[in-house]
Amino acid sequence: MICETRRYRGGHRRRVHRTRRLFLVLLMAVLLLVSAIVLMRWLTAPPALSVIEPVQSAAQQEKDSASVSGEDQDSWQLLLVNAQYALPDDFTVELADVGGGHSVDARIAPELQAMLDACKSDGLSPLICSSYRTREIQQSLFDNKVQRLIAEGYAPDAAQAKAGTVVAVPGTSEHETGLAVDLVDENNQNLDETQEQTAVQQWMIAHSWEYGFVLRYPNGKSDVTGIIYEPWHYRYVGKEAAREIHETGLCLEEYLQTA
Ligand SMILES: [Zn+2]
């Protein structure tokens, strides 16, 4: 009896066990089937992908167009203005106030401010003494210079030519671009070569490139720039160009030729 009961119970347990195993196998099969169907739909169903794709491609396109036209977008930084390359008469620029009655191209204002702040935090006193100029202001500066030279005895033609090496001919001044500033040391505000020895200029010579600025009319480059050595006139060219110009010692004209 006992044995029979055990056998019966044993048989019952085996059947229960088999049923459970069958159920588990079926469950796994169903799960596999459902997974396979989901996977197949995901791989083949175009509607699901087409929802995602336009978003991706729009973002990608934006990214691509930014990298393709990256040079064009940055070309304003390398704008060449000199006696040979005058600004167009309809040139316009969006200005930003940088204090002290000065304004510059709004795109360079943050870097200019950061540079001045860093110089000040090193205990120095940089001062902007010239920034954006309208064509009219440049014209009157130029005319004044010509008049002073004539008063010194220069013939009018010679006075015009000489004035052009010190004050840019209207339309050819970087100050009309809003990309240039004249910076001096508060303790020496003379625009002459003594500026080079001031603590502010020494700091600028060492650090201005880190903010995208270069000394635009370096010593020994007057033949190329057409402008006398001006250890106070800083021009924004962007950080990459500023670093390269700083490292190579080229002036902007030379840099643009080799770029
Ligand atoms: Zn200047």
Residues whose N, C-alpha, C, O or C-beta is under 5 A from the ligand:
A	BS01	ZN	V181 D182 H233
